[in-house]
Amino acid sequence: MRSFVGRDILSLADFERGEYCHVFDVADRLKPHALERRNTDLLAHKTLLTAFYQPSTRTRLATEAAMHRLGGHVLGFSDAKMTRAGDFYQESIKDTMKMLEYYGDVIAMRHFQQGAPREAAAWASVPIINCGDGWGEHPTQVLTDLYTIHAELGTLDGLSILCVGDMRMRTMHSILYALSQFDSEAVVVSPPEMSLLDEFKAEIEQRNVRYREVEDVRDALADADVIYMEPVVQADYTKSREEASADKGVTPDRYKVTRQLLAEQAKSSAIILHSLPRMDELPPDVDATRHARYWNEAFNGVAMRMALLALVLGAVE
């Protein structure tokens, strides 16, 4: 297994099965600090820099919380418009990263351009962690999702994972890459205009990912062990920011999971994950059901990011 020390976390296409298991083990070891709301001094002399060119709630704050729990320091920006990278000058990624690398020991980056974190990694001498790049990938979120599935169901093999939503989403790309390392099947449901692109299908087929496409969530819910959701009423992820319009649209029933549908069709053991924010595809009354795990998922994001930070900065092996 490759060392994580000094390593960029850019794509789950780069991960091997044993590496997932190792990250999960480290997250388990560090999780008590987050559970008990106490800090350690594991990274007391390290600084995380957050470079967020797109809005974020959970990813940025969970990453910052993880660094604080490890005793480290945090600085950065959450609105590129307040920096030279996003104002009149539109400073290049190269110039920005060549500067930021002197201010921190690791850079967590979210960007509206697909591939921007990989470009940043080419210029920075410190590790880059991809916190979402346009329609590209979101490795830290999906590591969190997989960690949650493993914690709840005890395995990542032998599962039926129902993926519902916009298949252009970066989370959907990352989870399908990850499934190349596990003996589980993805069942994908999306509007035709949001379906998996042919070139991405060819890539995951080459990686022997088991998947099939269905037209309606009701055609696959009964067999699902994991219901993995994203909205189909979606912002444009190629923009740095998108304001809400008067009419956001509504989610058709075929891409919606309701409390009634769960009662009628879902396995009693099935769990629902959603990276959030949600629209109307997952009504709030589902929160009170035995299936909801998205709050656990949000908490696990702190433990998972603690593990990644500790690993890439060499505090744990």
N, C-alpha and C positions, 0 to 999 in steps of 0.2 A: 504494500500500500504506500502511495506517495505521501510525503510529509505535507502537512498543512502550513508549516511555518513559512511566512512570507508569501503565501499563495494568494492569488486573485481568485475571488469567488464570482465568476461571470456567467456560468451556464451549467445546468444540470446535465447537459450532454457530455460534460467532462467527468462526471462522477461515476465511480464503480460501486458495486454492491457493498463491498466491505467498508467503503468510505461513509456511506449512509449509516451503517451500523455503528461506526466509530463516533460519528458526530452525535448520534442518539445517546450513546453511552456517556459521552462528556456532558451532554445536556442533562441527563439524569443525575449526574454527580453535582452539577451546579444548581439544579432546580430548587433545592431547599432554600437557598439564599433568597430567591424570588418569592417562594411560598411564605417564608417567614419575614419578608420585607426587611431584610438586613443586608448590609454590604460587606464584601470581603475586600482584601487589599491585593488581590491577585494581579491587577493591572494598575496598581497605584501610581506608577511612573510612566503611564502611557496615555496618549491623547487620541481620541476619535474625532475626525472631522466629517461632518455631514454636509454633503453638497447636493441639495434637493432642488432641481430645476422644475419640478412638478409638485402640486399639492400632495400632502400625505398626512394621515393621522396615525394609523397603527404602525406602519413600517418605520417611520422616522422616530416616533416616540418610543416604540419598543426597542429600537436599536440604541437610542440614547439611554433608555432605562437600563438596558443590559450593561452598557459601559459603566454607568453609575453603580450598579450592583457589584461590578467587578472592581470598584474603587478607582476607576480611571476618570479622565477629564474629557469634556465634550465642548466642541465649538463648531460653528458652521453657519449655514444659511438655509432657510426653508422657503425663500422666495428669491429666485434669481433676478427678478426685476430690481431688487434692492442692491444688486452688485453690478460690477462692470461687465459681467458675463451676460447680463440680461437687459442692460440699459442701452443707451445710444451706441456704445462701443461694440457690443456683441462680441466680447473677447472670446477667442477660440478656445476649444477644449485643451489644446496643447499648452497655450499660454497660461490658462487657469490652473491646470494640473501641475505645471512646472513651478508654480507659485505655492499651491496648496500643499505640495509634498513636504515643504519645510515647516508647516504649521501643525502637522499631526503625524501619528505613526500608522494610521490606517484611515482610508477614506471610504465612507458609505455614500453611494451616489445613486440618485434617481434622475432620469432624463427622459424627455419626450422623443428623443431620436433613438431609434433602434440601433444598437451597436455602440452608443456613446460610451458606456463603461469600458468596453473593450478598447476603444481608442484611448480613453483615459489611462488604462493600464499600460499602454504602449509608451506613454510619456512619464508616468509617475514611478518613482523608485520605492514607494510604499504600496502595500496591498490595496486593491480596489475591490469593494464588495458591491455587486450589482443589486440595487434595491428597486429594480423595475426600469426597463428601457423601452419606451414606446410600446409597440405591439410585440416586442421581442421576447424577453423572459423575465421571470421574477423568482430567482432561485431561493432567496431567504424565505419567501412566503410559502413556497411549495415544500421546502425542507420542514417548515413548521407544520404544514398539513400532513406530511407523511409521518412525522413524529407523533402527531395527534392520533392518526389512524393506528399506528403501532401501539401507542399507549392504551387506546380504547379497545382494540380488537386483538391485540397480541401478535399480530403478523401483518406483513404486506404481501403475502402470497395467498393464492387461492381465493381472491376476492373479486367481486364484480363492482366496479367503480363507475357509477352513473355520473357523467359529466354533462351538466346542463348549462347552456348559456351561449355566449359569444366565443366561438372557437378561434377567433383571431387574438383572443386575450393572452397576455404574457403568462398568466398562471396556467392556462390550458397547455401552452407549449411546454412549459417546464414540467408539468406533471406527466405528460406523455413521454417526454424524454426519460424521466425517472422510471417509468414503468418498463423500460427496456431491461432493467435490472431485477425485476420481480415477476413472479408467475401469477399475474392478475390480468384481468381483462377490463379495458375501458369501453363503456358504451356511451357514445356521444350524441347529444341532442341539441340542435341549434337551428335557427332560421336559415334557409338556403343561402342568403346573402352574407351570413356570418359563419359559414361552414369551414371546415379545415381546407386550406389551400392545397392544390394538387402537389406542389413541390414539397410541402411539409408532410403530406401523406407518404410520398415516395421516400422521404428521409426516415420516418418512423417505421415504415415497412422494412427498410433496409436494416434497421436496428431490431427487427423481429418483435416490435410492439404489437400486442394483441389488442385489436380494437374493432368495433363495428359501429355503424351509424344507424340510428332510428329516427323517426320523424316526430315522435310524441313521447314525452316523459312517461305517459301512462302505458306505453308499450314495453317499458323496461323496469319500472319501479319495483315490481313485486320480487325481482331477483337481486336487487341492489343491496350490497352490504354497506356501501358508502355512497351518499348523494352529495356530489361536489358541485356547488352552484356559483354562477356569476350572472350578472344582469344581462338581458338582451336590450334593455333600454340603457344605452351606453354612451359615455362621453367619447370624444375623439382623442385617443391616446397619443396622436402625433402632434398635439398642441401642448404648449406649456400650461395653459389654463383654459377652461371652457365654462362660461357662465351658463346658468340654467335658462332655458327658454320658457315661455308661458305654457307651452304644451309639450311635456316631456314624452308623451306616449304612454301606452299601457302594455303590459306583458300578455301575450296570448296564452290561453290556458295550457297549451301543449308544452310550454316552457316554464310553467309555474308549479310549485309544490305547496299545497295547502294542508291545513290540519285535517280536513275531511279526507283528502286523497291519501294521506299517510295512514289514517285509521282504516281505510278501505283496502289498501293495497300493500303497504310497506311491511317488511319483516319487523318483528318486534325489536330485533337487535340492530337494525339499520341506524346509521348515524348520518347527520347532515353537517357538512362543512360549508362555510361561506367566508371568503376573505374580507367581505364588507368594503364599502357601504353597499346596502341593498336598496332596491327600488320596491316594486310590488310583486316580484317573483317569489318572495318568501315572506308571507304575512307575519306580523308580530305575534299572532296567537300561536304560531309554531314554537315560539321560544319556551313555552311551558310544557312541551311534550318531552318524552324520554329520548327523542331522536336528536334534539338540538345539542351540538357540540361546538358551536362557533364562538362561544364565550371562552370555553376551555382552550380552543384554538388560539384565540387572541392572547391569553395568558402564556401559552406554550411558546408564543413568538418571542417572549423575553428570554426564556430558558434556552431556546434554540440559538438566538443571537448571542447570548453569553458564551455558548459553546464555540460558535464560529470566531468570535473576537479572541477568546482565549487560545484557540488553536492557531489562528493565523499570526498572532503576536507571540507565540511560543511560550505561553504561560503554562500550558499543559501539552502533553504528547498524545 
